[in-house]
Amino acid sequence: MRSHALLILCDVCGRTMPDEAAKEVVFQVDRVRYRLEMCSSCLDREMGRRDERRWIPGFRKRTALTFVLESVDDLPRRPVPAA
């Protein structure tokens, strides 16, 4: 039994989840890769929005899902709270 739990925040919606449930997703724009940790709901949404995807060895996880994007403006982002 572990004495401490490691929780991760989804980089898109901010939902808290156990590290084991976080999905490693890499978005590539030209030759630059952006690594995000996503919950399964946000990952499902991205998979529905994008046709092309492939699996690569992950940085923290065994595998990471990769999407190639045209622009950094296409990256999924956490909504900015209103001031």
N, C-alpha and C positions, 0 to 999 in steps of 0.2 A: 504494500500500500504506500502510495506517495504521501509525503507530508505537505506538499504544496502543489496547487494546481496552477498551470500556466494558461492564462486566458489571452485571447487575441481579439483585437477590434477589427472588424471588417473595414477595409480601406475605402469601401464605397458607401455603405449605409451606416457604419459605426456600431453595428450589432456586436455584442460580446459573445464569444464562443470559445470552447476549449480548443487548445492547439491542435488536437487530433482531428477536429472537424473543419479547420481552416483549409481552404483550397489555394494552392499557389498558382497564380496566373501571371503570365508574362505577356506584355504588350510591346510589340516591336514597331518602331517608327524609323524608317531608313536603317541605320546601323546601330541605333540606340535601343536598349531594352529597358522597360519599366516593370519591376516586380511588385505585384500587389498580393495581399492576402484577402481572400473573399469568402463570404458565407455561401452556402449552397444556393440560397435564393438569388443572390446577385450573380453568381456564376450561371445559373439557369437562364437568367434574363440576358446575360451577355451571349450565351450560346444560341439563344433564340434570335438575337439581333445580327449575328455574324455567321456567315456560311463557312468561310475558310478558317480552319484551326488545325493544329498539330500538337503532338506531345513531344516534349524534350526532357532530358534529365533536369530535375529541379535543383535549386540552390539549397533549400532547406528540406524539401519533401523529396520523395523518390522520383516523382514526375511532376511536370508543370504543363499546363495547357497554355499554348501560345497562339496569339492572334496578331496578325500583321495589320497595322493601321496606316492610313494615309497621312495623318497629322496628329500632333499631340493634343489638339482640340477634341479628338475623338476618344480620348481616354475617359473611362468612367470616373466620375468624381463625386465626393461626398458633398451634399448640398451645403452651401454657406449659410449659417444662421443670419436672419435679418437683425440689423442693429437697432 
